Amino acid sequence: MRRARFVEAVYALTFLLPYLLTLLVFFVFAFLRTFYFSFTDYDLFHSPKWVGLANYLALFREPLFVQAFKNTLAYALIVTLAQTVLALGLAAVLNQKLVGITFFRTVYYIPSILSSAAVTLIFLWLYQRKGFVNFASAWILTYAPILATAAGLFLLLQALQVIWERRRGLPVHFFDPALATVSLLLAGAGTALLWWYGVVEPRSDVVVNLVWLNTRRTWLGIPIPLWAIILQNVYTTVPTFMLLYLAGLQDVPKNLYEAAAIDGATPWQQFRYVTVPLLRPLTFLVITLGLIGTLQLFDQVALFGSAAPLESKITLAYYVYNNVFPSAATPRVGDASAAAIVLALLTLVVVLLQRRFGVSERGF
């Protein structure tokens, strides 16, 4: 019996050996070496010199590191919140039983499997002054009066129809598909007539020439180039978490929705009081993975290159890289190692705070 267990253990260790060696060399050894270098003055060419806590004390006196620290926190919080909310909402929509839903699930998931480098290059083109982002923004602002009129007419017609049907004793909800179709057609026809007679017209003075990349301007205290990276990463990360939420939604018992509907719960109330609580463990996973991933942002910043000023896009991960491999200066491995340790501690603290005060496996 003992011999059989010993043989099983040997077989198990044999299969685990490649992973254990990888973990030992590229994680444990690398972390210990980085931790040691963080207390030294090292430039890759000379022997390390022990300097104690000097690297850590110098970090927070360096403006570039402070800016990288702020950029990393702002990026992590905004992207994690946006991708969590959008992924849950998109999963709820794609969980419906509709014709062709498999096609839409595939289309919405494609951005997450595209090459990060390819997507970044595409977005660099989209963010040009004459690129698609500015063009689309200008088009929306130009036709904003028409779009606002159509939306207002739709809401008004839908509300009138719902009131009428409820007075007849029919329990319809506000966005009933049949009523919405009628309201949409009537709103489109009404908007066209108002446009024809000149009551509402597109604006003719709209020019959008926003500089997304080569600028040091900020919006809400965050550099505009970093906002460009935020939009790109939300686009590429939402589909992955959408897939997780979609799997979770399909495991929610249908009888709970039926019971809630019998009790008079609206679709929104079913979502708020049935779906969201049951997805709390999954939401904890999504937020945790999102925080870890966003705090380590590097590739998009590196690929933006000289298209944006360094201080407007730099993050802690790129700060580490930029100090080890500077373009025309001596490597500062000690400073980079100290920054890497700070990044690791920041990731640990943020995840623990989220677990303690945010969404946990057991609830909010």
C-alpha positions as CSV (number, residue, x, y, z in Angstrom):
1,M,0.0,0.0,0.0
2,R,2.8,2.4,0.9
3,R,4.7,1.4,-2.2
4,A,1.7,2.2,-4.4
5,R,1.3,5.6,-2.7
6,F,5.0,6.3,-3.2
7,V,4.8,5.4,-6.9
8,E,1.7,7.6,-7.3
9,A,3.5,10.5,-5.6
10,V,6.6,10.0,-7.9
11,Y,4.3,10.1,-11.0
12,A,2.5,13.2,-9.7
13,L,5.8,15.0,-9.0
14,T,7.1,14.0,-12.4
15,F,4.1,15.6,-14.2
16,L,4.4,18.7,-12.0
17,L,8.1,19.0,-12.3
18,P,8.1,21.3,-15.5
19,Y,5.6,23.7,-13.8
20,L,7.5,23.6,-10.5
21,L,10.8,24.4,-12.2
22,T,9.2,27.3,-14.1
23,L,7.7,28.6,-10.9
24,L,11.0,28.3,-9.1
25,V,13.1,29.9,-11.7
26,F,10.9,32.6,-13.2
27,F,8.8,33.6,-10.1
28,V,10.5,32.6,-6.8
29,F,14.1,33.2,-7.9
30,A,13.2,36.3,-10.0
31,F,11.3,37.8,-7.1
32,L,14.1,37.2,-4.6
33,R,16.6,38.6,-7.0
34,T,14.5,41.7,-7.6
35,F,14.0,42.1,-3.9
36,Y,17.7,42.1,-3.3
37,F,18.4,44.5,-6.2
38,S,15.9,47.0,-4.7
39,F,18.3,47.6,-1.9
40,T,21.3,48.2,-4.2
41,D,22.7,50.6,-6.7
42,Y,23.0,48.4,-9.8
43,D,23.3,49.2,-13.5
44,L,23.8,45.8,-15.2
45,F,27.5,46.5,-15.9
46,H,29.0,46.8,-12.4
47,S,28.6,44.9,-9.2
48,P,25.6,45.8,-7.0
49,K,26.4,48.3,-4.2
50,W,24.2,48.1,-1.1
51,V,22.3,51.3,-0.4
52,G,19.6,50.1,1.9
53,L,16.3,52.0,1.7
54,A,17.7,54.8,-0.5
55,N,15.9,53.5,-3.6
56,Y,12.5,53.4,-1.9
57,L,13.0,56.9,-0.4
58,A,14.0,58.3,-3.7
59,L,11.1,56.9,-5.6
60,F,8.4,59.1,-4.0
61,R,10.6,62.1,-4.6
62,E,10.7,61.5,-8.3
63,P,7.9,63.2,-10.2
64,L,7.8,60.6,-13.0
65,F,7.3,57.7,-10.5
66,V,4.6,59.7,-8.6
67,Q,2.8,60.3,-12.0
68,A,3.1,56.6,-12.9
69,F,1.6,55.7,-9.5
70,K,-1.3,58.1,-10.0
71,N,-1.9,56.9,-13.6
72,T,-1.8,53.3,-12.5
73,L,-4.4,53.8,-9.7
74,A,-6.7,55.9,-11.9
75,Y,-6.5,53.4,-14.8
76,A,-7.1,50.4,-12.6
77,L,-10.2,51.8,-10.9
78,I,-11.8,53.2,-14.0
79,V,-11.2,50.2,-16.2
80,T,-12.1,47.6,-13.6
81,L,-15.4,49.4,-12.8
82,A,-16.3,49.9,-16.5
83,Q,-15.4,46.4,-17.6
84,T,-17.3,44.8,-14.7
85,V,-20.5,46.8,-15.3
86,L,-20.4,46.5,-19.1
87,A,-19.5,42.8,-19.0
88,L,-22.5,42.0,-16.7
89,G,-24.9,44.1,-18.8
90,L,-23.7,42.6,-22.1
91,A,-23.9,39.1,-20.7
92,A,-27.5,39.7,-19.5
93,V,-28.4,40.8,-23.1
94,L,-26.7,37.9,-24.7
95,N,-28.3,35.4,-22.3
96,Q,-31.7,36.0,-24.0
97,K,-33.2,33.3,-26.3
98,L,-33.2,35.2,-29.6
99,V,-32.8,34.2,-33.2
100,G,-29.1,34.4,-34.2
101,I,-27.9,35.0,-30.6
102,T,-24.9,32.6,-31.2
103,F,-23.7,34.9,-34.0
104,F,-23.8,37.9,-31.7
105,R,-22.0,36.1,-28.9
106,T,-19.2,35.2,-31.3
107,V,-19.0,38.8,-32.7
108,Y,-18.9,40.4,-29.2
109,Y,-16.2,37.9,-28.0
110,I,-13.8,38.5,-31.0
111,P,-12.0,41.6,-29.5
112,S,-10.7,39.6,-26.6
113,I,-8.8,37.1,-28.9
114,L,-7.2,39.7,-31.1
115,S,-3.6,40.5,-30.8
116,S,-2.9,43.3,-28.4
117,A,-0.3,44.8,-30.7
118,A,-2.6,44.7,-33.7
119,V,-5.5,46.3,-31.7
120,T,-3.2,49.0,-30.4
121,L,-2.0,49.9,-33.9
122,I,-5.6,50.1,-35.1
123,F,-6.5,52.4,-32.2
124,L,-3.5,54.6,-32.9
125,W,-5.0,55.2,-36.3
126,L,-8.5,55.7,-34.9
127,Y,-7.1,58.4,-32.5
128,Q,-5.6,60.5,-35.2
129,R,-6.9,64.1,-35.6
130,K,-8.7,63.0,-38.8
131,G,-9.3,59.5,-37.5
132,F,-12.6,57.7,-36.9
133,V,-13.0,58.7,-33.2
134,N,-13.1,62.4,-34.0
135,F,-15.2,61.8,-37.2
136,A,-17.8,59.8,-35.2
137,S,-17.9,62.4,-32.5
138,A,-18.4,65.1,-35.0
139,W,-21.2,63.2,-36.7
140,I,-23.0,62.5,-33.4
141,L,-22.8,66.2,-32.3
142,T,-23.9,67.3,-35.8
143,Y,-27.1,65.2,-35.7
144,A,-27.6,65.5,-31.9
145,P,-30.8,67.6,-32.3
146,I,-32.3,65.0,-34.7
147,L,-31.3,62.1,-32.4
148,A,-32.6,63.9,-29.3
149,T,-35.9,64.6,-31.0
150,A,-36.3,61.0,-32.1
151,A,-35.5,59.7,-28.6
152,G,-37.9,62.2,-27.0
153,L,-40.7,61.2,-29.3
154,F,-40.1,57.6,-28.8
155,L,-40.3,57.9,-25.0
156,L,-43.4,60.1,-25.2
157,L,-45.2,57.7,-27.5
158,Q,-44.1,54.7,-25.5
159,A,-45.3,56.2,-22.3
160,L,-48.7,57.1,-23.9
161,Q,-49.1,53.5,-25.2
162,V,-48.2,51.9,-21.9
163,I,-50.6,54.2,-20.0
164,W,-53.4,53.3,-22.5
165,E,-52.8,49.6,-22.2
166,R,-52.6,49.6,-18.4
167,R,-55.9,51.5,-18.3
168,R,-57.3,48.6,-20.3
169,G,-56.1,46.2,-17.6
170,L,-53.2,44.8,-19.5
171,P,-50.0,44.3,-17.4
172,V,-47.5,45.6,-19.9
173,H,-44.0,46.9,-19.0
174,F,-42.5,50.1,-20.3
175,F,-40.2,48.5,-22.9
176,D,-42.8,46.0,-24.3
177,P,-41.3,44.8,-27.7
178,A,-44.6,45.2,-29.6
179,L,-45.3,48.7,-28.2
180,A,-41.6,49.7,-28.7
181,T,-41.7,48.8,-32.3
182,V,-44.8,51.0,-32.9
183,S,-43.3,53.8,-31.0
184,L,-40.0,53.5,-32.9
185,L,-41.7,53.7,-36.3
186,L,-43.9,56.6,-35.3
187,A,-41.0,58.4,-33.7
188,G,-38.9,58.0,-36.9
189,A,-41.8,59.3,-39.0
190,G,-42.4,62.2,-36.7
191,T,-38.7,63.1,-36.7
192,A,-38.5,63.0,-40.4
193,L,-41.5,65.3,-40.8
194,L,-40.1,67.8,-38.3
195,W,-36.8,67.7,-40.2
196,W,-38.6,68.2,-43.5
197,Y,-40.4,71.3,-42.3
198,G,-37.2,72.7,-40.7
199,V,-38.4,72.5,-37.1
200,V,-35.3,70.6,-36.1
201,E,-32.1,70.6,-38.2
202,P,-28.6,69.2,-37.9
203,R,-25.9,71.6,-36.6
204,S,-23.6,73.0,-39.2
205,D,-20.9,74.5,-36.9
206,V,-19.5,71.2,-35.4
207,V,-15.7,70.6,-35.7
208,V,-14.1,68.0,-33.5
209,N,-10.3,68.2,-33.6
210,L,-9.4,66.6,-30.3
211,V,-5.8,65.7,-29.8
212,W,-5.9,62.2,-28.2
213,L,-2.2,61.3,-28.2
214,N,0.4,64.0,-28.5
215,T,-0.8,66.2,-25.7
216,R,-0.2,66.7,-21.9
217,R,-3.8,68.0,-21.4
218,T,-5.9,66.3,-18.8
219,W,-9.6,65.6,-18.3
220,L,-10.9,65.0,-14.7
221,G,-7.3,65.0,-13.6
222,I,-6.3,62.1,-15.9
223,P,-4.1,62.6,-19.0
224,I,-6.0,62.4,-22.3
225,P,-3.6,59.8,-23.8
226,L,-4.3,57.6,-20.7
227,W,-8.1,58.0,-21.5
228,A,-7.3,56.7,-25.0
229,I,-5.7,53.6,-23.5
230,I,-8.6,53.2,-21.1
231,L,-11.1,53.2,-24.0
232,Q,-9.0,50.6,-25.9
233,N,-8.6,48.3,-22.9
234,V,-12.3,48.4,-22.0
235,Y,-13.0,47.4,-25.6
236,T,-10.7,44.4,-25.5
237,T,-11.3,43.1,-21.9
238,V,-15.1,43.3,-21.6
239,P,-15.7,40.3,-23.8
240,T,-13.6,38.0,-21.6
241,F,-15.5,38.9,-18.5
242,M,-18.7,38.8,-20.5
243,L,-18.1,35.2,-21.2
244,L,-17.6,34.4,-17.5
245,Y,-20.8,36.2,-16.6
246,L,-22.6,34.5,-19.4
247,A,-21.6,31.1,-18.0
248,G,-22.7,32.2,-14.5
249,L,-26.1,33.5,-15.8
250,Q,-26.8,30.1,-17.5
251,D,-26.4,28.4,-14.1
252,V,-29.0,30.6,-12.3
253,P,-32.1,28.4,-11.7
254,K,-35.0,29.5,-13.9
255,N,-37.5,28.7,-11.2
256,L,-36.2,31.6,-9.2
257,Y,-37.2,34.0,-12.0
258,E,-40.6,32.3,-12.3
259,A,-41.2,32.7,-8.5
260,A,-40.1,36.4,-8.7
261,A,-42.4,37.0,-11.6
262,I,-45.4,35.4,-9.8
263,D,-44.7,37.7,-6.9
264,G,-44.9,40.7,-9.3
265,A,-41.2,41.5,-9.7
266,T,-40.4,43.5,-12.8
267,P,-37.5,42.4,-15.1
268,W,-35.3,45.0,-13.4
269,Q,-36.2,43.8,-9.9
270,Q,-35.5,40.2,-11.0
271,F,-32.1,41.3,-12.2
272,R,-31.3,43.4,-9.1
273,Y,-32.6,41.0,-6.4
274,V,-32.1,37.6,-8.1
275,T,-29.3,37.8,-10.7
276,V,-26.8,40.1,-9.0
277,P,-26.8,38.4,-5.6
278,L,-26.4,35.0,-7.1
279,L,-23.4,36.2,-9.2
280,R,-21.5,37.7,-6.3
281,P,-18.8,35.0,-6.2
282,L,-18.3,35.5,-9.9
283,T,-18.3,39.3,-9.5
284,F,-15.5,38.9,-6.9
285,L,-13.5,36.9,-9.4
286,V,-14.0,39.4,-12.2
287,I,-13.1,42.4,-10.0
288,T,-10.0,40.7,-8.6
289,L,-8.8,39.6,-12.0
290,G,-9.5,43.0,-13.4
291,L,-7.6,44.8,-10.6
292,I,-4.6,42.5,-11.0
293,G,-4.5,42.9,-14.8
294,T,-5.0,46.6,-14.9
295,L,-2.4,47.4,-12.2
296,Q,0.2,45.6,-14.4
297,L,-0.6,47.5,-17.6
298,F,2.4,47.6,-19.9
299,D,2.0,46.5,-23.5
300,Q,-0.3,49.2,-24.8
301,V,1.8,51.9,-23.1
302,A,4.9,50.5,-24.7
303,L,3.3,50.2,-28.2
304,F,2.0,53.8,-28.0
305,G,5.7,54.7,-28.1
306,S,6.5,58.3,-29.0
307,A,2.9,59.0,-30.1
308,A,2.2,60.3,-26.6
309,P,4.4,62.1,-24.0
310,L,5.9,59.7,-21.5
311,E,4.4,61.4,-18.4
312,S,0.9,61.3,-19.9
313,K,0.9,57.5,-20.4
314,I,3.4,56.0,-18.0
315,T,2.3,53.3,-15.5
316,L,4.3,51.5,-12.8
317,A,5.0,48.5,-15.0
318,Y,6.3,50.7,-17.8
319,Y,8.3,52.7,-15.3
320,V,10.1,49.5,-14.3
321,Y,10.8,48.7,-17.9
322,N,11.9,52.2,-18.8
323,N,14.5,52.2,-16.0
324,V,16.0,48.9,-16.8
325,F,16.1,49.5,-20.6
326,P,16.3,53.3,-21.0
327,S,16.8,54.6,-24.6
328,A,20.0,56.6,-24.1
329,A,21.0,56.3,-20.4
330,T,22.5,54.0,-17.9
331,P,20.1,51.3,-16.6
332,R,18.8,52.0,-13.1
333,V,18.1,48.4,-12.0
334,G,18.0,49.3,-8.3
335,D,15.3,52.0,-8.8
336,A,13.4,49.7,-11.2
337,S,13.5,46.8,-8.7
338,A,12.2,49.0,-5.9
339,A,9.3,50.2,-8.2
340,A,8.5,46.6,-9.0
341,I,8.3,45.7,-5.3
342,V,6.0,48.7,-4.7
343,L,3.8,47.6,-7.6
344,A,3.6,44.1,-6.1
345,L,2.7,45.5,-2.7
346,L,0.1,47.9,-4.3
347,T,-1.5,45.0,-6.1
348,L,-1.7,43.0,-2.9
349,V,-3.1,45.9,-0.9
350,V,-5.7,46.8,-3.5
351,V,-7.0,43.2,-3.9
352,L,-7.2,42.8,-0.1
353,L,-9.1,46.1,0.3
354,Q,-11.5,45.0,-2.4
355,R,-12.0,41.8,-0.6
356,R,-12.6,43.5,2.7
357,F,-14.7,46.5,1.7
358,G,-15.9,45.7,-1.8
359,V,-17.5,42.6,-3.3
360,S,-16.5,39.4,-1.6
361,E,-17.4,35.8,-2.3
362,R,-20.3,36.0,0.2
363,G,-21.7,39.4,-0.8
364,F,-21.2,43.1,-0.7
